[in-house]
Amino acid sequence: MKWKELEEEPCSMARTIGVIGDRWTLLILRECFLRTRRFEGFQSALGITRHLLAERLKKLVRQGILRRIPYQESPKRHEYILTQKGLDLYPIMMAIVHWGDTHMVDERGRPLLHQHRKCGKDFDPVMVCSECGEPLSAKEVHTHPGPGARGLPEKNAPETRKTKARSRAA
């Protein structure tokens, strides 16, 4: 499968990876959540080439993740602001940060702590069920085809390949 074809796949993860799945895009998004807004700020923070940065910013604007807002006329310069679609990536970014804080830190510990403004406490992001509020783990989740599945096989159905084979043989 080609990189550009991911956005057309009938899989939400593949389509998302097609938009944000390369290292520079994720790091640009990290900077957006750290409130970097200007081209020079991204370039300085990331050490990315101007060409590559411009390409990734254009894609994020085209996908509706960032808005490009002029802040200077001569020469014309723009800021890049997260849209609601971009802000909705926050749980993904925090999940990646949490995994890194859990598995990739050295003896110095976490490079950044995250504090909830409302209660004033440092926190770890936790994924919970939207229906009952209980914490989720991979072992407690079952998937089944949704309306956009377009003929995808059901992966975690109670009937396994072995039981299907047995029923065909009977």
C-alpha positions as CSV (number, residue, x, y, z in Angstrom):
1,M,0.0,0.0,0.0
2,K,1.3,3.4,-0.9
3,W,1.6,6.3,1.6
4,K,-0.9,8.5,-0.3
5,E,-3.4,5.7,-0.5
6,L,-3.8,5.4,3.3
7,E,-6.2,8.3,3.4
8,E,-8.6,6.3,1.2
9,E,-8.6,3.0,3.3
10,P,-11.8,1.8,5.0
11,C,-9.9,1.9,8.3
12,S,-9.9,4.9,10.6
13,M,-6.4,4.2,11.8
14,A,-5.0,4.0,8.3
15,R,-6.7,7.2,7.3
16,T,-5.4,9.0,10.4
17,I,-1.9,7.7,9.8
18,G,-2.2,9.0,6.2
19,V,-2.7,12.5,7.7
20,I,-0.5,12.7,10.8
21,G,1.6,9.5,10.7
22,D,5.1,10.8,9.9
23,R,7.5,12.1,12.5
24,W,7.7,15.7,11.3
25,T,3.9,16.1,11.3
26,L,3.6,14.7,14.8
27,L,6.4,17.0,16.0
28,I,4.8,20.0,14.3
29,L,1.5,19.1,16.1
30,R,3.5,18.8,19.4
31,E,4.7,22.3,18.9
32,C,1.2,23.5,18.1
33,F,0.0,22.1,21.5
34,L,3.0,23.8,23.1
35,R,1.6,27.1,21.5
36,T,4.1,27.5,18.7
37,R,2.3,29.4,15.9
38,R,4.8,30.9,13.5
39,F,6.9,29.3,10.8
40,E,10.2,30.5,12.3
41,G,9.1,29.1,15.7
42,F,8.5,25.6,14.2
43,Q,11.8,25.7,12.3
44,S,13.8,26.8,15.3
45,A,12.2,24.2,17.7
46,L,12.5,21.3,15.3
47,G,15.5,22.0,13.1
48,I,13.4,21.0,10.1
49,T,14.2,22.3,6.6
50,R,12.1,25.2,5.3
51,H,10.8,23.1,2.4
52,L,9.8,20.1,4.5
53,L,8.1,22.4,7.1
54,A,6.2,24.3,4.4
55,E,5.0,21.0,2.9
56,R,3.8,19.6,6.2
57,L,2.1,22.9,7.2
58,K,0.3,23.0,3.9
59,K,-1.0,19.5,4.3
60,L,-2.2,20.2,7.8
61,V,-4.0,23.3,6.6
62,R,-5.5,21.3,3.6
63,Q,-6.7,18.6,6.0
64,G,-8.4,21.3,8.2
65,I,-6.2,20.6,11.2
66,L,-4.6,24.0,11.1
67,R,-5.8,27.4,10.1
68,R,-3.4,29.9,8.4
69,I,-4.0,33.4,9.7
70,P,-2.0,36.4,8.4
71,Y,-0.3,38.4,11.1
72,Q,2.0,40.7,8.9
73,E,1.5,42.2,5.5
74,S,4.9,43.3,4.3
75,P,6.4,40.7,3.9
76,K,3.3,38.6,4.2
77,R,3.6,36.2,7.1
78,H,1.1,33.7,8.7
79,E,0.4,32.0,12.0
80,Y,-0.8,28.5,12.2
81,I,-3.7,27.9,14.7
82,L,-5.2,24.5,15.6
83,T,-8.8,24.2,14.4
84,Q,-11.3,22.1,16.4
85,K,-10.3,19.2,14.2
86,G,-6.7,19.8,15.3
87,L,-7.6,20.2,18.9
88,D,-9.4,16.9,18.7
89,L,-6.0,15.3,18.2
90,Y,-5.0,16.1,21.8
91,P,-5.9,12.7,23.2
92,I,-3.7,11.0,20.6
93,M,-0.8,13.3,21.4
94,M,-1.2,12.8,25.1
95,A,-1.4,9.0,24.6
96,I,1.9,9.1,22.7
97,V,3.4,11.3,25.4
98,H,2.2,9.0,28.2
99,W,3.7,6.0,26.5
100,G,7.0,7.8,26.1
101,D,6.9,8.9,29.7
102,T,6.3,5.3,30.8
103,H,8.7,3.5,28.5
104,M,11.3,5.9,27.1
105,V,12.4,8.2,29.9
106,D,16.0,8.1,31.3
107,E,17.1,8.4,34.9
108,R,16.2,12.1,34.9
109,G,12.5,11.4,34.5
110,R,9.8,13.0,32.4
111,P,10.8,16.0,30.4
112,L,7.4,17.8,30.8
113,L,4.7,17.4,33.4
114,H,1.1,18.1,32.5
115,Q,-1.1,20.0,35.0
116,H,-4.8,20.2,35.0
117,R,-5.7,23.9,35.3
118,K,-9.0,23.2,37.0
119,C,-7.7,21.2,39.9
120,G,-4.0,22.3,39.8
121,K,-2.7,18.7,39.9
122,D,-0.2,17.0,37.6
123,F,-1.8,14.1,35.8
124,D,-1.4,11.1,33.6
125,P,-3.8,10.8,30.7
126,V,-6.2,7.9,31.2
127,M,-8.5,6.4,28.5
128,V,-12.0,5.6,29.8
129,C,-15.2,4.3,28.3
130,S,-17.4,7.1,27.1
131,E,-20.5,5.2,28.3
132,C,-19.6,3.9,31.8
133,G,-16.5,5.9,32.7
134,E,-14.4,2.8,33.5
135,P,-10.7,2.7,32.5
136,L,-10.1,0.8,29.3
137,S,-7.4,-1.7,28.4
138,A,-6.8,-3.6,25.1
139,K,-8.0,-6.9,26.6
140,E,-11.4,-5.4,27.6
141,V,-12.3,-4.1,24.1
142,H,-14.2,-6.0,21.4
143,T,-14.5,-4.6,17.9
144,H,-17.2,-5.3,15.3
145,P,-17.9,-3.8,11.9
146,G,-19.5,-0.4,11.8
147,P,-21.5,1.3,9.1
148,G,-18.3,2.4,7.2
149,A,-16.7,-1.0,7.2
150,R,-17.3,-1.7,3.5
151,G,-17.0,-5.4,3.7
152,L,-14.2,-5.7,6.3
153,P,-14.1,-9.1,8.1
154,E,-15.2,-9.0,11.7
155,K,-11.9,-9.5,13.6
156,N,-12.9,-10.2,17.2
157,A,-16.2,-11.9,16.6
158,P,-17.1,-14.7,19.0
159,E,-16.9,-17.2,16.1
160,T,-13.3,-17.8,15.3
161,R,-11.6,-19.2,12.2
162,K,-11.5,-22.6,13.8
163,T,-15.2,-22.7,14.6
164,K,-16.0,-21.4,11.1
165,A,-13.8,-24.2,9.6
166,R,-15.6,-26.8,11.8
167,S,-19.0,-25.6,10.8
168,R,-18.1,-25.8,7.1
169,A,-16.8,-29.3,7.6
170,A,-20.0,-30.5,9.3
